[in-house]
């Protein structure tokens, strides 16, 4: 397995499961950070806060259950991206809006979404030297549900 990817040391036949679980954990933590920001901005009702908390806890429990089934160590759900840092912060190492000693992609995404960012680009997917899928992308990341195109 290439360096930096999550290791499935106890079950080498886990295949892409550790990587997929790592991406699910990234999304879960990103959602959690956004819920915290919405709570602190007083944008959520008590009912919404409770629903979000229950959903985040259920998703975390599902990730842990899948880790157990696939014999993947939950502490290994991370990717070291070299100079760019880690995909996820160390446990308890990031709180939205607070300075962080070691940057992570989670922190970057959280701040970009909170500020808002537009990304435009093209993507070509293929195999064996053949470009098979072509996509033009315009991605708007924001916490504002009705944001307009830049």
C-alpha positions in Angstrom: 0.0 0.0 0.0 1.4 3.5 -0.9 2.9 5.5 2.0 0.5 7.7 3.8 -2.7 5.7 3.0 -4.5 4.2 6.0 -3.2 0.8 6.9 -5.4 -2.3 7.4 -2.6 -4.1 9.3 -4.8 -6.6 11.0 -6.8 -7.5 7.9 -4.8 -7.1 4.7 -7.8 -8.2 2.6 -9.8 -5.2 3.7 -8.9 -3.5 0.4 -10.3 0.0 0.0 -12.3 -0.2 3.2 -9.8 1.8 5.4 -9.7 4.5 2.7 -13.4 4.7 2.4 -13.9 4.7 6.1 -11.3 7.5 6.4 -13.3 9.6 3.9 -16.5 9.0 5.7 -14.8 10.0 8.9 -13.6 13.2 7.2 -17.2 14.0 6.2 -18.5 13.2 9.6 -16.0 15.5 11.3 -16.6 18.3 8.7 -20.4 18.1 9.4 -19.7 18.2 13.1 -17.5 21.3 12.7 -20.3 23.0 10.7 -22.9 22.0 13.4 -20.7 23.6 16.0 -20.4 26.8 14.0 -24.1 26.9 13.5 -24.8 26.4 17.2 -22.3 29.1 18.1 -23.9 31.5 15.6 -27.3 30.7 17.3 -28.7 29.5 13.9 -30.2 26.2 15.2 -33.1 25.4 17.4 -32.9 23.0 20.3 -34.7 20.4 18.2 -32.2 20.8 15.3 -29.3 20.6 17.7 -30.6 17.3 19.2 -31.3 15.8 15.7 -27.8 16.8 14.5 -26.1 15.4 17.7 -28.0 12.1 17.4 -27.2 11.8 13.7 -23.5 12.5 14.2 -23.3 10.0 17.1 -25.1 7.3 15.0 -22.7 7.9 12.1 -19.7 7.7 14.4 -21.1 4.4 15.9 -21.6 3.0 12.3 -18.0 3.9 11.4 -16.7 2.2 14.6 -18.9 -0.9 13.9 -17.6 -1.2 10.4 -14.0 -0.9 11.7 -14.7 -3.7 14.1 -16.3 -5.9 11.3 -13.4 -5.2 9.0 -10.7 -5.5 11.7 -9.5 -1.9 11.0 -8.0 0.1 13.8 -10.1 3.3 14.1 -7.0 5.2 15.1 -5.5 4.4 11.7 -8.3 6.2 9.9 -6.2 9.1 8.6 -3.9 9.9 5.7 -0.6 11.6 6.0 -0.3 14.0 3.1 3.3 15.0 3.8 3.9 18.7 3.8 0.2 19.4 3.4 -0.4 17.7 6.8 -2.8 15.0 7.7 -6.3 14.6 6.4 -7.8 14.6 9.9 -6.5 16.3 13.0 -5.3 14.3 16.1 -8.2 13.4 18.4 -9.4 16.5 20.0 -6.9 18.6 18.0 -9.4 20.8 16.2 -12.3 23.0 17.3 -13.9 25.3 14.7 -12.7 28.9 14.9 -9.9 28.1 17.3 -6.2 28.1 16.5 -4.8 24.7 15.8 -1.2 23.6 16.4 -1.0 21.2 13.4 -3.1 22.0 10.3 -5.2 19.3 8.6 -7.3 19.1 5.5 -10.4 19.0 7.7 -9.5 22.4 9.1 -8.8 23.8 5.6 -12.1 22.5 4.3 -14.0 23.7 7.3 -12.6 27.2 6.9 -13.1 27.3 3.1 -16.8 26.2 3.5 -17.4 28.7 6.2 -15.8 31.5 4.2 -17.1 30.2 0.8 -15.0 29.3 -2.2 -15.7 28.7 -5.8 -13.6 26.1 -7.7 -13.7 25.7 -11.5 -11.9 23.0 -13.4 -11.9 20.1 -15.7 -11.5 16.4 -14.9 -10.6 13.6 -17.3 -10.9 10.0 -16.1 -9.6 7.0 -18.0 -7.5 3.9 -18.0 -4.7 2.5 -20.2 -4.0 5.9 -21.6 -7.6 6.4 -22.8 -9.5 9.5 -21.6 -13.0 8.0 -21.2 -14.9 10.5 -19.0 -14.6 14.3 -19.4 -16.2 16.6 -16.8 -16.2 20.4 -16.4 -16.7 21.4 -12.8 -18.0 24.5 -11.1 -18.0 23.8 -7.4 -19.3 26.2 -4.8 -18.6 25.3 -1.2 -20.4 27.4 1.3 -22.6 27.2 4.4 -25.1 29.5 2.8 -27.8 27.3 1.2 -28.9 29.9 -1.3 -25.5 31.1 -2.4 -25.4 32.4 -6.0 -22.7 31.6 -8.6 -19.7 34.0 -8.5 
